[in-house]
Amino acid sequence: MTKITAVLVITTYLLHATGSAIAEPTSQGMQAFETGDYQQSAILLKQQADAGDADAATLYARQLIEGLGVKENRTQAKIYLLKAASLGSKEAQELYARNFGIGTDELSQTMLKGRVSTDAMPPQ
């Protein structure tokens, strides 16, 4: 019984520690963005975006569109917005629609039909 308890305690600790490590850079990236530290924000958000965080990908794409802390790069912004949209981010779909002239319904349909490939995504 003590071995099972020890395993549960260790597993719970590891899951909690891992979850904190994953969420923390995004929070730090968003905090850096909110305080105007766009270069630091870009570094942290890109890491999380590349790891599959839709919110980080959306905000990083915004930085790419506006040239905040990074060189403006609308092509990369499209890639990150498509990645976030494919992960279910409505905000990414709306940002894509506002900046690249395709409606969110059309974007959703295009993604569903497979006409937009996310294969060009940066490696994770």
Secondary structure as UniProt FT lines:
FT   HELIX           2..34
FT   TURN            35..36
FT   HELIX           38..50
FT   TURN            51..52
FT   HELIX           54..66
FT   HELIX           74..86
FT   TURN            87..88
FT   HELIX           90..100
FT   HELIX           104..113
FT   TURN            119..120
//
